[in-house]
Every structure is written in C-alpha cells, then in structure tokens.
Amino acid sequence: MSKQKKWWWEAVTSLTTSQKHRSTIPVISPTIAQDTASARPQHGDPRTWAVVGNQVVLTGIDTLAVTAGGAVAPSNWLQEQASIWSEYQQQYQLGDDYVCIEILGKWWQLYPGGSNPYKYKLRNDEVGYVKVWNVDKWSSGVDGKQQVHIHFYSKFLHSYTLETLYHQVEELCSVFFSTLDYEINTSRIDLHTDVTNGNKFLSVDDIENVISRSKVRQHYYENQELELSKEELEFLSPTTNNKGGQKLIPTSVLEKLNRMYYQQTNVGANNIIMKRDLETAYFGKSKGGSLWCKMYNKTKQVKVKCDTDTPLLWEENGWNGEDVVVRVEFSITRRALKDMNDGLYVPLKSILSSINTLWKYLTEKWCRMVEEVKTNNSTLSKVTSFWSVIQSSFTQSTTNVIRKKTYKAKLNQLFLQGVGCLKQMISYGMVDNDDWCYVRSAITAVENTLSSSIQDGEYYCRRQLLGIA
C-alpha cells in the first residue's frame, strides 16, 4: 500500500463502522493520534493554544441530512396515518391550508404532494422537514435503506450538543419504524467554526493563499511525480501537417492525465462574492460537487437575516459584540463520505463520534490557508495563525444550546407592516382630515376582531402552521 493511501486510510478508519454492529463506536488510529499530539503543545489548556486576536466563539453542525431504513416494517402509527394522508392529498385543492400533524409534541405541516421516490413530506420550521416512503411500496426501499429522509435546520442542531444530538435524531426516526433495527446513515453534513478576526474580514491576499483540493480523490498512485516520455509528449502535441493520420492515445498517457485531473491542487478560491468588500469565498464546487468549503462574513449575514440566536451563542462563548466573526464551513455529501468509507454508507453515530478526525482531514489535508504558497512543494507551506485556530477549533468546548426563541426581530417587522396597512386603510376611509370618528371606529373594529380570534382558536391554528404550538 502506498504511503499516500496509508495516511488516508488511517485518517478515515474512525469513520468506518461495521454494517452488522451499528452500536460500535470507532477509535481514532494511533498514527493519527500521534500526529495530532505532535502538532500541538504538550502542556496547558487547549483553549490557550489559540493565537491572540482570533477566538473560537462557536463550532458545530450547520446542516444535517440523514436517511433511515432497512428490512424493518413501518410503524402501526405510520400505517394508520398513511391512509389519512393519501386521502388528504387526493382531496387537496389549491389555496387550502395545509393540514398539521402532531409528532412528539411538535406540529408538522403535511404537504399535498411529495417528491420522488417519497410520497409524503412534512415540515416544521423549527426542526426541518421529513420525507417518507410510500407505505404500500415499503419493501422497494429496503435495499437502499432510505425509507425516511430527514433534513435538520441549523436552529435545531445548535440546540443540542454532539453527545445528545444522536438521541434526538433516533427518537424522531423511531416514530416511522416498528422496531429499532433500522440504520441511520449520513446523507449530508456541514461542519463549521466561527472565529473572531478583529475589525476586518479576510483579505483577497488571504484567500489567494489558500491551498485546496477541489475534488475528492478517486485514484491513488505510488509515484506522485508526473513524467511524460518523449513519445508521450508527441501524442499531446498538435500535428505539424495535415497528412498524418489520427493518433491513438496510449493507455499510459491516459492514466497519467487521469492522475493529473484527480490529484490536482488548486490555489485560491474557485469563486468569490464581492460587493464593496470581499464577503464570501468558495473552494470546490457547491453545485454538483461532493465536498466544498466556503468562508464568509458571518457578522454581516446575521444582521441581514435578523438572526438573533447566533449572536447569543457567540456571547456565551466570549464574543465582545464588536469583532468581525468569520465562518469557515465544509459541506460533505453522501458521495464524498462513501469515498472515504470504501464505498459504504457512513452511519450517523460514526460521524458524530469522529468529528475531530474528520475536521483534521478537512483543515490539514483538503484545505489550508498559508502564509506563502511554495510552488515547488506546497505541503511545506506554513499555515497562518488564523488557520491554526481553525484547525484546533473542534478540540475546544463551546456553548451550543440556544435560549428560548423570542422572535423579537420578526415581531417588530410584522407589527410595523400591520400598523402601516391599517393607517393606509384609515386614510382612505376618512371623510375629511378631521374625521376622528372613523379612526376610533377602526381601532374598535380591530380590537374586536383580534379578541374574537382567541375564542375561535385561530391563533392556535396559526401556531400549528408555524410549528410552535
């Protein structure tokens, strides 16, 4: 086995879990553990390894998609509900409100249609969405072990630690199966870390000094140096006249070109977004790719999206409220995970128990920000102080539990919109500029309408549709 393949296999050994023994938790290989230990100080609190000026204020999973299934029958509850759901889908007419289903104390909207090969789709804005296989064709999904697909939102994921997240996922999956003999495999996972960077975002020079592998390697070779013989070079050169016949490219040339394609190393971002300043940089293909990274100004994003939860988490972890927070996020799809696991599905439990090992590969092998790119041997390029904090971020403990959501920003926005509409209505309805009688009657009508909605249960229905009842 080549040295290159050897380190790769040892790095991902912890991701491999026996398909027959799902409860087995993998152990990080001794080689990786030794390399990790030698790369960092041997004494002191890990939180003191961070360079002054850069502080980790949040780490975790930003997006998680899993599939569950196997040779397990659907639960009795699902079989009973399936007939009701099918009837609802047949009778639904455009414009009707979605029906709400209660699952584990939370209300989920049932969509009038699914998405192939899933027949049913349920959504809760506070948790995520669930897609369920057609119960009448349940056996057709046994081989793929994907009868249930669940996509979790970041607000739900950040409400639990890595230790408690698996239990929450398993509890939701158990609603749809008759026994616990199903498998929960990872379909996609986005890992992120938020790091303060003083009063500025990353510069263009920082981005240009990022070395990344934009493709997951599919082939491994003993010899890393690409050499072409004189005869092979002639096949790559254009013909000098029009009399020569068409040349067939030898297998050896194709093999070397294939190696060049899959083992290429990119310097700089594949795509950047700039307005007045640099805001986002992408490494790898975010559309159609299986593994990519993006770095962006998270401080600016939370302001634009009126996100009040994330800054609360930053403050719990020591954010001063002023520093710019840079988010570094890696997205890994099922295809990349299977490539790391010898073509097998990667169980969610294996992923959650080996986050540090996966993060080590992503930040030390797949992508690095260096002080200067050495063209002769990029592996010797020294990483920046900012990136050294990124590499060690998952060894630190951060607070991930969000406080009870207040929807303060949303309430203010809706209130201003509602008041504006009422003022516009009153302006149209007044007989003259001093028609205060119409103003008072409009206020009374609004009060009566809002009060009567308590009695008829309209607020409760709306809360069900919002998923917060």
C-alpha positions in Angstrom: 0.0 0.0 0.0 1.4 3.4 -0.9 2.3 6.0 1.8 -0.4 8.4 0.4 -3.1 5.8 0.6 -1.9 4.7 4.0 -2.4 8.0 5.8 -5.8 8.5 4.1 -7.0 5.1 5.2 -5.8 5.7 8.8 -7.5 9.1 8.8 -10.8 7.7 7.8 -10.7 4.5 9.7 -12.6 6.1 12.5 -15.4 6.8 10.1 -15.8 3.1 9.2 -18.4 1.3 11.3 -19.4 -2.3 10.8 -22.7 -2.6 9.0 -23.6 -5.5 11.2 -22.8 -3.9 14.5 -24.2 -0.4 14.5 -23.6 0.3 18.1 -19.7 0.0 17.7 -18.0 3.4 18.1 -14.8 3.7 16.0 -11.4 4.5 17.6 -9.0 7.0 16.1 -6.0 5.3 14.8 -2.7 5.5 16.8 -0.9 7.2 13.9 -3.4 10.0 13.7 -3.5 10.4 17.4 0.3 10.7 17.5 0.4 13.2 14.6 -2.2 15.3 16.3 -0.4 15.3 19.6 3.0 16.2 18.0 1.4 19.2 16.1 0.3 20.9 19.3 1.8 21.9 22.6 2.1 19.1 25.1 1.1 21.1 28.2 -1.6 23.5 29.2 -5.3 24.1 28.5 -6.2 23.5 24.7 -8.1 26.8 24.8 -4.8 28.7 25.4 -3.3 27.3 22.1 -5.3 29.9 20.1 -3.4 32.9 18.9 -4.3 36.2 20.5 -6.7 38.1 18.2 -8.6 35.0 17.0 -11.1 33.3 19.2 -13.4 30.4 18.6 -16.9 31.5 19.5 -18.9 28.6 18.0 -18.4 25.2 16.4 -20.9 22.6 15.4 -23.1 21.2 12.6 -24.9 23.7 10.5 -26.8 21.3 8.2 -27.5 17.6 8.7 -29.4 15.3 6.4 -29.9 11.6 7.2 -31.7 8.6 5.8 -33.1 5.8 7.8 -34.4 2.4 6.8 -33.7 -1.2 6.1 -35.5 -4.5 6.4 -37.9 -3.0 9.0 -41.7 -2.7 8.7 -43.3 0.7 9.1 -44.8 1.5 12.5 -48.5 1.0 13.2 -48.9 4.7 13.6 -47.5 5.4 10.2 -49.7 2.7 8.5 -52.8 4.3 10.1 -51.7 7.8 9.1 -50.8 6.8 5.6 -54.4 6.2 4.5 -55.5 9.6 6.0 -52.6 11.4 4.4 -53.3 9.8 1.0 -56.9 10.9 1.2 -55.9 14.4 2.1 -53.5 14.6 -0.9 -56.3 13.5 -3.3 -58.8 16.0 -1.9 -56.5 19.0 -1.6 -57.3 22.0 -3.7 -55.0 24.8 -4.5 -55.3 27.5 -1.8 -56.4 25.2 1.0 -54.4 25.4 4.3 -52.0 22.5 4.9 -53.1 20.0 7.5 -51.0 19.8 10.6 -49.7 16.5 12.2 -48.5 16.2 15.8 -45.3 14.3 16.2 -43.5 14.1 19.5 -45.2 17.2 20.8 -44.4 19.3 17.7 -46.7 20.2 14.9 -45.7 19.4 11.3 -47.3 20.7 8.1 -48.2 17.9 5.7 -47.7 18.9 2.1 -50.2 17.9 -0.5 -47.5 16.2 -2.6 -44.2 14.5 -2.1 -41.0 14.2 -4.1 -40.0 11.0 -5.8 -39.4 8.4 -4.5 -41.0 9.8 -1.4 -44.8 10.1 -1.3 -45.2 12.2 1.9 -43.4 15.3 3.1 -43.8 17.1 6.4 -42.2 20.3 7.6 -41.6 22.1 10.9 -39.8 25.4 10.6 -38.1 24.9 13.9 -36.8 21.4 13.2 -36.6 20.7 9.5 -38.5 18.5 7.0 -39.2 14.8 6.7 -39.8 12.8 3.6 -41.4 9.3 3.9 -41.6 6.4 1.5 -44.9 5.1 0.2 -46.1 2.6 2.7 -47.7 0.5 0.0 -44.3 0.1 -1.6 -42.2 0.0 1.5 -40.3 -3.1 0.6 -38.9 -1.4 -2.5 -36.8 0.8 -0.3 -35.2 -2.0 1.8 -32.0 -2.3 -0.3 -31.3 1.4 -0.2 -32.2 1.8 3.5 -33.7 5.2 2.7 -37.4 4.8 3.5 -37.2 8.0 5.6 -35.2 11.1 4.8 -34.8 13.9 7.4 -33.2 17.3 6.8 -32.5 19.2 10.0 -32.1 23.0 10.2 -29.3 24.8 12.0 -31.5 26.3 14.7 -32.4 22.7 15.8 -28.9 21.4 15.5 -27.5 24.2 17.6 -30.0 23.4 20.4 -28.1 20.2 21.2 -24.6 19.1 21.9 -22.9 16.4 19.7 -23.4 14.0 22.5 -27.2 14.5 22.7 -28.0 15.1 19.0 -28.0 11.4 18.0 -30.6 10.6 20.6 -32.9 13.3 19.2 -32.4 12.1 15.6 -33.1 8.5 16.7 -36.2 9.5 18.6 -37.7 11.1 15.6 -36.8 8.2 13.3 -38.3 5.7 15.7 -41.8 7.2 15.0 -41.8 5.7 11.5 -40.5 2.2 12.2 -41.9 -0.7 14.1 -38.5 -1.7 15.7 -35.1 -0.2 16.3 -33.4 -2.5 13.7 -33.2 0.3 11.1 -29.9 2.1 10.1 -29.4 5.8 10.3 -26.9 6.9 7.6 -25.5 10.3 6.8 -26.6 11.9 3.6 -25.0 15.3 4.1 -23.3 17.1 6.9 -22.0 20.7 7.1 -19.3 21.4 9.8 -18.5 25.0 10.7 -16.4 27.0 13.1 -16.9 30.7 13.9 -13.7 32.7 14.7 -13.3 36.3 15.6 -10.8 38.3 13.4 -10.6 41.7 14.9 -12.3 44.5 12.9 -12.0 43.1 9.4 -12.9 40.1 7.3 -10.3 38.1 5.3 -8.4 39.9 2.6 -8.0 39.0 -1.0 -4.4 38.0 -0.3 -5.6 35.6 2.4 -7.9 33.9 0.0 -5.3 33.7 -2.7 -3.0 31.9 -0.3 -5.5 29.1 0.3 -4.4 25.6 -1.0 -7.3 23.2 -1.6 -8.2 20.0 -3.3 -11.3 20.8 -5.2 -12.0 17.1 -6.0 -12.3 14.1 -3.7 -9.5 11.7 -4.8 -10.8 8.6 -6.6 -7.4 7.1 -7.6 -4.1 6.7 -5.8 -0.7 6.1 -7.3 2.7 5.1 -5.9 4.6 7.8 -7.9 3.5 11.3 -7.2 5.7 13.0 -9.9 4.1 13.3 -13.3 6.6 12.5 -16.0 6.0 12.1 -19.7 8.4 10.4 -22.1 9.4 12.0 -25.5 7.0 9.7 -27.3 4.1 10.5 -24.9 4.7 14.2 -25.4 4.4 13.8 -29.1 0.9 12.5 -28.7 -0.1 15.6 -26.7 1.4 18.0 -29.3 -0.6 19.0 -32.4 0.4 17.5 -35.7 2.7 19.7 -37.8 1.0 18.8 -41.1 -2.3 17.6 -42.5 -1.1 14.4 -43.9 -0.6 12.5 -40.7 -3.3 10.0 -39.7 -5.2 10.2 -36.4 -3.1 9.2 -33.4 -4.4 6.9 -30.7 -3.5 8.0 -27.2 -1.8 5.1 -25.3 -3.2 3.9 -22.1 -0.2 5.1 -20.1 -0.8 8.7 -21.3 -4.5 8.5 -20.4 -3.6 7.1 -17.0 -1.2 10.0 -16.3 -3.7 12.6 -17.4 -6.3 10.9 -15.2 -4.0 11.2 -12.3 -3.3 14.8 -13.0 -7.0 15.5 -13.1 -7.9 13.8 -9.8 -4.8 14.8 -7.8 -4.7 18.4 -8.8 -4.1 21.0 -6.2 -5.8 24.4 -6.5 -4.5 27.7 -5.1 -7.0 30.4 -4.3 -10.8 30.3 -4.4 -12.9 28.8 -7.1 -15.5 31.5 -6.7 -15.8 34.7 -4.7 -18.6 37.2 -4.0 -17.6 40.8 -3.7 -19.8 43.9 -3.2 -17.9 46.8 -1.8 -15.7 44.4 0.1 -14.9 40.7 -0.1 -17.8 38.8 1.6 -17.7 35.1 0.6 -15.1 32.7 -1.0 -15.9 29.2 -2.2 -13.4 26.4 -2.6 -14.7 23.5 -4.7 -18.0 23.1 -6.5 -21.0 24.0 -4.3 -23.3 22.9 -7.1 -22.9 19.3 -8.2 -19.8 18.8 -6.1 -19.5 16.3 -3.2 -17.1 18.3 -1.0 -16.6 22.0 -0.8 -15.7 24.8 1.6 -16.8 28.4 2.0 -15.6 31.3 4.1 -17.8 34.3 4.7 -18.5 37.2 6.9 -21.0 35.7 9.4 -21.4 39.0 11.3 -22.8 40.7 8.2 -25.1 37.8 7.4 -26.7 37.7 10.9 -27.6 41.4 10.5 -29.1 40.9 7.1 -31.2 37.9 8.1 -32.1 39.4 11.5 -30.6 36.3 13.2 -30.8 36.9 17.0 -29.9 33.4 18.0 -26.4 33.1 16.7 -25.0 36.3 18.4 -26.4 35.0 21.7 -24.3 31.8 21.2 -21.3 33.9 20.4 -21.7 36.0 23.5 -21.9 32.8 25.6 -18.5 31.9 24.3 -16.8 35.2 24.9 -17.6 37.4 21.9 -17.2 41.1 22.7 -20.1 42.1 20.4 -17.8 44.1 18.1 -15.3 41.8 16.4 -16.0 40.5 12.9 -16.8 36.8 13.0 -15.5 34.7 10.1 -17.3 31.4 9.5 -15.4 28.6 7.8 -17.8 25.8 6.7 -17.3 22.5 5.0 -20.1 20.7 3.2 -19.8 16.9 2.7 -22.4 14.9 0.8 -23.1 11.2 0.8 -20.8 10.6 -2.3 -17.7 12.0 -0.6 -18.5 10.2 2.7 -18.8 6.9 0.8 -15.5 7.5 -1.0 -13.9 7.9 2.5 -15.6 4.7 3.7 -14.6 2.3 0.9 -17.9 2.8 -0.9 -20.1 2.0 2.2 -22.7 4.2 3.8 -21.4 6.1 6.8 -23.6 5.7 9.9 -24.5 9.0 11.7 -23.2 7.6 15.0 -19.8 7.1 13.4 -19.7 10.6 12.1 -20.7 12.2 15.4 -18.1 10.3 17.3 -15.3 11.1 14.9 -15.9 14.8 14.2 -12.4 15.7 15.3 -10.8 13.3 12.9 -12.9 14.4 10.0 -12.2 18.1 10.8 -8.5 17.3 11.0 -8.6 15.9 7.4 -10.6 18.9 6.1 -8.4 21.6 7.6 -5.0 19.9 7.3 -5.2 17.9 4.1 -8.1 19.2 2.0 -7.8 22.9 2.6 -5.2 25.2 4.2 -4.6 28.9 4.4 -0.8 29.5 4.3 1.5 32.5 4.7 3.1 31.9 1.3 2.4 29.3 -1.3 5.6 27.3 -2.1 5.1 26.3 -5.7 7.8 23.6 -5.6 6.3 21.8 -2.6 3.0 23.3 -1.3 2.9 20.7 1.6 5.7 22.6 3.3 3.9 26.0 3.2 3.3 27.2 6.7 -0.3 27.8 7.8 -1.3 31.3 9.1 -2.0 31.9 12.7 -5.7 32.3 11.8 -5.8 28.9 10.2 -4.1 27.3 13.2 -7.0 28.4 15.3 -9.4 26.9 12.7 -7.6 23.6 12.8 -7.8 23.3 16.6 -11.3 24.7 16.9 -13.1 21.4 17.4 -10.9 20.5 20.4 -12.4 23.3 22.3 -15.8 23.2 24.1 -18.4 25.8 23.2 -21.9 26.5 24.3 -24.4 25.3 21.7 -27.8 25.5 23.5 -29.9 28.3 22.2 -32.2 30.2 24.7 -35.9 30.1 24.2 -36.6 31.9 20.9 -38.2 35.3 21.3 -38.8 36.3 17.6 -38.1 39.9 18.6 -37.0 41.0 15.2 -39.8 39.2 13.4 -42.4 40.7 15.8 -41.2 44.2 15.2 -41.2 43.7 11.5 -44.8 42.3 11.4 -46.0 45.0 13.8 -44.7 47.8 11.6 -46.2 46.2 8.5 -49.6 45.7 10.1 -49.8 49.2 11.5 -48.7 50.6 8.1 -51.6 48.7 6.4 -54.1 50.0 9.0 -53.0 53.6 8.6 -53.3 53.3 4.9 -56.9 51.9 5.2 -57.9 54.6 7.7 -56.5 57.3 5.3 -58.7 56.0 2.6 -61.8 55.7 4.8 -61.8 59.2 6.5 -64.4 61.5 5.1 -62.2 64.6 5.8 -58.9 65.4 7.5 -60.7 65.7 10.9 -62.8 62.5 10.8 -61.6 61.1 14.1 -64.8 59.2 14.5 -63.7 56.8 11.7 -60.3 56.5 13.3 -61.9 55.4 16.7 -64.3 53.0 15.0 -61.4 51.4 13.0 -59.5 50.9 16.3 -62.6 49.4 17.9 -63.1 47.0 15.0 -59.5 45.9 15.1 -59.7 45.2 18.9 -62.9 43.2 18.5 -61.5 41.2 15.6 -58.3 40.3 17.4 -60.1 39.4 20.6 -62.6 37.1 18.9 -59.7 35.2 17.4 -58.8 33.9 20.8 -62.3 32.3 21.2 -62.4 30.6 17.8 -58.9 29.2 18.1 -57.4 31.0 15.1 -54.2 31.8 17.0 -53.7 28.2 17.9 -54.2 27.1 14.3 -51.7 29.7 13.2 -49.2 28.5 15.8 -49.7 25.0 14.5 -48.8 26.1 11.0 -45.7 27.9 12.3 -44.7 24.7 14.1 -44.5 26.4 17.5 -47.9 25.4 19.1 
